[in-house]
Amino acid sequence: MKRKDKLNDYRGQSKEALHAKIDSLQQELMNLRFRNASRQLEKTAQISSIKKDIARIHTILREAE
């Protein structure tokens, strides 16, 4: 999914849904970091992708304020 598609998808959601998405992404990020530390993660680029998604959602929430 392209970046602009993700942004438009996130902008269409409510604040509660965005906060829930942040929580799930942070949980997934923690799992990826754990797998990376134990050398079981093959695609380490997933970590930066999740971090960028979290930052995008935070930006959209800031814009709404």
C-alpha positions, 0 to 999 in steps of 0.5 A: 500500500502506498503512503498516500493511500495509508494516509487517506485511509487513516484520515477517514477513521475516528480518533478512537480507531486511530488510538486503537491502531496505535496500540496494536502497532506498538504491540506488533513493534514490541514483538518484532523487536523481541524477534529481532533480538533473538535473531528470528526476524528475517525482514528487519525493514518491518520495524522501521515501517511500523515506526513510520506508520505510528508516526503517521497516525500521531501526525494525523491526530495532531492535525485534528487538534 
